[in-house]
């Protein structure tokens, strides 16, 4: 964009994308039979539905509005709320233990539990989406809560089966 001021560049900074068809470190984390949590922390999560990601990419490509835009569904939820909505058991561990467990899961190829994901699951993240609406002219169809509810419909039965065997 700096070298070519004649070209419109639009950068989309999407919140964590979740949906029934998404396979990511975060969705894999929520699919674990027991969810490890960092003791003493309840991070705030802001999510973007997979359908809204496709819609905003098409919108950005066709409208030609230059700039950088945070994109996320309205509202936030805490990790404890997400775990309750899934109906999955969780265990709170000291941060170093969750980090060590993540390292073991990564080596065993069970989960892509990276140091970045540990930070996210400790402190959370939320973004201001004002420019998404006012300048880009985009409105997500799903709120954060609706996004997670749609994801839960695809995950909950398998998770509950695994939890019932324990």
N, C-alpha and C positions, 0 to 999 in steps of 0.2 A: 504494500500500500504506500510506503514511503517512496519507493523507487518509481512507482507508476501511479501518480495521482489521477490519471485519466481512467483508472480501473477501480470500480467500486468493490471493496472487500468487506464482507460481513463475517464476523466471528461469533459463533454460538458457544457460550459457556453453559453446557447443560448440567443440571443437577444429576445425581445418581439416577440412572435409567432403570426402571423396574417394570416388569410385566410378565405375563404368562409364558412368553417365548424368549425371554432374556436369560442368558447364561453369563453371569459376571461374578467377580469375587463377592459382591454384596448379596446377590440372589443365591449363590452357593452357600454363603454363610447362613442365610435364613432357611435353607433347606437341610441344615445339619439336624440330626435327631435330638441333640442337646446343644443349646446355644450358649457359648461362653460369653460372659459379660465382665467388664472391668469394674471391680468393686469400688463403690463410692461415686460412680459416674452414671449419668443417664442422659446420653447425648440427644440433642434435637436433630431430627432428620427431615430433610426436604427432598422430595422425590419428583421425578418426571416420568410419566407413562410412556411406554414404547411407541404408542400411536401418536402421542403429542410430539415426540422427537421427530418422527417422520413428517408430521404436519409442519413443524417449524422449519425443518430443512427445506421442504418444498416452498414454503412461504418466503424464506430468505433468498432462495435461488430465483424466485420469480418476481419479487418486488424490487430487488436491487437497492435496498436501504443499507448504506454503509455504516459500520461501527461494530462495537463489541457489545453483546447482549447476554445477560444472565437469563437462563430459561429454567423455570421450575413450576410445579403446580402450586396453587395457593395453600397456605397453611404449613404447619410443621407438626410432627409427632415425635414423641420420645421413643427411645429404643425399648423401654419397658412396655409402652403401649403396643408397639409392633409385636413384641414377643407374646403378649397376652392375646392379641388378635389372631396370631397364628395358632395359639393353643399348644405351643411347644415348650417343654421344660427348659429352664436355663439355669446356669450356675455362675455365681459371681466369684471371681478370682482376683487376686492382686494383679496389677498391670504386668509385672514381670512374668507371672505365671501364664497369663493370656498370651503374651508375646512368645514365650517358650512353646506353648501349645500350638500357636500359629506356625512357628518354625517347624515343628514336628509334622503338622498337617500338610505344610507345603512340601516337605521332603517326601512324605508318603503319597503326595499328589491327591490328597483328599480335598484340599481347599487351597485357593490362592491367597492365603492370609498373609499379606505383606505388612511391613511397618507402617505404610501409609494408611492401610485399612485399619490397623490398630489405633492409629491417631484419630481417624474418623469415628471409630466406634468408642473412643474415649471422650472426645470433645464435640463431635458432631459438626454440622455446617449448615448455614442458611445464607441465602443470597437475596439481594434486593432486585425485584423483577419490574420495577417501575418503568425503566427504559424499554423493556420487552413490550409493554403495553402501549406506552405513549409515543415511542419513536418507531419501533419495528412494526407495531400494530398487530401483535399476535396475542391471542388469549388461549391458554391451554384448556382442553375440554375436561380434564381430570384434575381434581385437587390432590394434594399429597395423600390424604386419607382414602380417597376413591382409588388412587393408583395402587396403594398397598392392599386394599380390599380385593381388587381385581387379581393382584398377584397371589393373595392368600387362597383364592378359589382354585388356583392351579397347584398349590403346594400342600395345603392343609390335609387332604386325605392321606397322602403318602407319609407325611410327618406324623400324623396321629397313629397310623398303623405301626410305624417304627417305635413310637413312644409307648404304645400299648404292650409291646413285647418286653419292655425293660423290666 
